[in-house]
Amino acid sequence: MSHQQSADIQMLGMLRTIRKKHGLPSVVRIDIPSCGFAASVLARELGLSLDLIEAVLVNHQGCRLDHCIMPGDNVVFVPKEVSGHHAMPYGAASSV
């Protein structure tokens, strides 16, 4: 039986726009060590400013930036937006 060693990552809103402006995809598959690492580390590796992140969804659950991302996880970075949409129902990403 093989072990999945990657996680699927998606960036929404302005995070997606920033990645696209730099010629980078907004949906990626990243290799994750079996011990995992914090969502904040993943965000930095993707070139995302932590100040722009409102929430992190891991497997459809709102998490903080210190949540450990594991192989097989589905991760969505939700940006802080100026519009009426707000990510609080997902759980704030701050408080790391």
CORPEVEN-V602685 format. One record per residue. N is the residue number from 1. BURIAL is + if it has 16 or more other ideal C-beta (glycine too) atoms within 10 Angstrom, else -. Layout:
[[N;BURIAL] [N;BURIAL]]
This chain:
[[1;-] [2;-] [3;-] [4;-] [5;-] [6;-] [7;+] [8;-] [9;+] [10;+] [11;+] [12;+] [13;+] [14;-] [15;+] [16;+] [17;-] [18;+] [19;+] [20;-] [21;-] [22;-] [23;-] [24;-] [25;-] [26;+] [27;-] [28;-] [29;-] [30;+] [31;-] [32;+] [33;-] [34;-] [35;-] [36;+] [37;-] [38;+] [39;+] [40;+] [41;-] [42;+] [43;+] [44;-] [45;-] [46;+] [47;-] [48;+] [49;-] [50;-] [51;-] [52;+] [53;+] [54;+] [55;+] [56;+] [57;+] [58;+] [59;-] [60;-] [61;-] [62;+] [63;+] [64;+] [65;+] [66;-] [67;+] [68;-] [69;+] [70;+] [71;+] [72;-] [73;+] [74;-] [75;+] [76;+] [77;+] [78;+] [79;+] [80;+] [81;-] [82;-] [83;-] [84;-] [85;-] [86;-] [87;+] [88;-] [89;-] [90;+] [91;+] [92;+] [93;+] [94;-] [95;-] [96;-]]
